[in-house]
Amino acid sequence: MPELRNFDLNLLVAFDLLMQEQNVSRAAEHMFVSQSAMSHILQRLRQQLDDPLLVKTPSGMKPTDRALTLIGPVKAVLRDIRNLLNAEEEFVPATSARRFVIAATDYMDFLIVPALVERIARTAPGVDIHIKRTETPFPERELEYNDLDLVLGFEAILNPPGHMIVQKLFEDRMTCLVARDHPASRAERLTLDEYVALKHMLISRTGTRVGLIDEWLAGKGLERRIALIVPHFLSAPFIVARTDMLLSLPERIAQKFLDLAPLSILSAPIDLPAYDLVMVWHPLRENDPVHRWLRGQILAICQTLDAAAAASVTDPAGRGREL
């Protein structure tokens, strides 16, 4: 093992990129060097660490066991060096040109992003936001390598790994949406049998026909007819308003949809627990002042949403307001 005085610490940056890309050419692009130069750097790393580090396999370059054990410690060292070099820097939102990448479900995109963009445009006009769709499985690698700053969505669906930091933003519960002239909209509330007898619309990003509601119904020996599946929320209120279908969805979105089409909200005769909406990030970003600022903006928006929800008034039938 080499002595620290004889080790080129710049090799740690190259090691981090090589482990991230597991490809010499792509790592070279990130370091702005030629492929041959990166190959030479890899050879130096192998000599210094006395290990192959990356080996060719039929499915591409793969890290050795020793390389895998070094990934975390090397990242920690590089993070500490960056923090040391940037210790005197102060994050000033008004003059920042930072770019944030957030993965969000379309629910969170619809509910939070407009207010977030408005808030940032007012306080940090140079900051850019890139919203991506959430991925399955959970995008752990993207968070670790700083390709993503945050993930927003339902905790039960995201299922983040235990070592990620998860912060609850608010809760939501299941409700039902029908056209304003739908016969069911005149009922005080739906019974479970009436609910199952109706035609249903389902929003499913992956196209699956089975969700939490269907699992709950199956436990009672019941099954609903899903007449239509769509992949996102955008068209949902307009389809429901022009058909005899019922859409089960989170109440906060349902309330927003009342402003878009002639619809009514009904209580869902389904005993499901409230859903936790969460914000997830990697522990590596926990103490980053810029990252803390972004999380603070989202928290402030969610607190406003909660205050608005607490102030809303529903009628005795539990149907909510109608357009």
DADAFEN-V43577 format. One record per backbone hydrogen bond with DSSP energy under -1.0 kcal/mol. CO is the residue of the C=O (numbers start at 0). NH is the residue of the N-H. Records with the same first field share a line. If there is no record, write none. Layout:
BEGIN
CO=NH  NH
END
This chain:
BEGIN
2=5
3=6
7=10
8=11
9=13
10=14
11=15
12=16
13=17
14=18
15=19
16=20
17=21
22=26
23=27
24=28
25=29
26=30
27=32
33=37
34=38
35=39
36=40
37=41
38=42
39=43
40=44
41=45
42=46
43=47
44=48
45=49  50
51=53
52=63
54=61
56=59
59=56
61=54
63=67
64=68
65=69
66=70
69=73
70=74
71=75
72=76
73=77
74=78
75=79
76=80
77=81
78=82
79=83
80=84
81=85
85=88
91=94  95
97=127
99=129
100=148  149
101=131
102=151
104=108
105=109
106=110
107=111  112
111=115
112=116
113=117
114=118
115=119
116=120
117=121
118=122
119=123
123=126
127=99
129=101
131=103
137=139
138=142
139=143
140=144
141=146  147
142=145
149=102
150=279
151=104
152=277
153=157
154=158
160=163
164=280
166=278
169=276
171=274
172=250
174=248
175=265
176=246
177=263
178=181
181=184
182=185
183=186
190=194
191=195
192=196
198=245
199=226  227
201=229
210=214
211=215
212=216
213=217
214=218
216=219  221
217=220
224=199
227=201
229=203
232=235
234=238
235=239
236=240
239=242
245=200
246=176
248=174
249=253
250=254
251=255
252=256
253=257
255=258
256=259  260
260=262
261=179
262=322
263=177
265=175
267=269
269=271
274=171
275=154
276=168  169
277=152
278=166
279=150
280=164
281=284
282=285
284=287
287=291
288=292
289=293
290=294
291=295
292=296
293=297
294=298
295=299
296=300
297=301
298=302
299=303
300=304
301=305
302=306
303=307
304=308
305=309
306=310
314=317
318=264
END
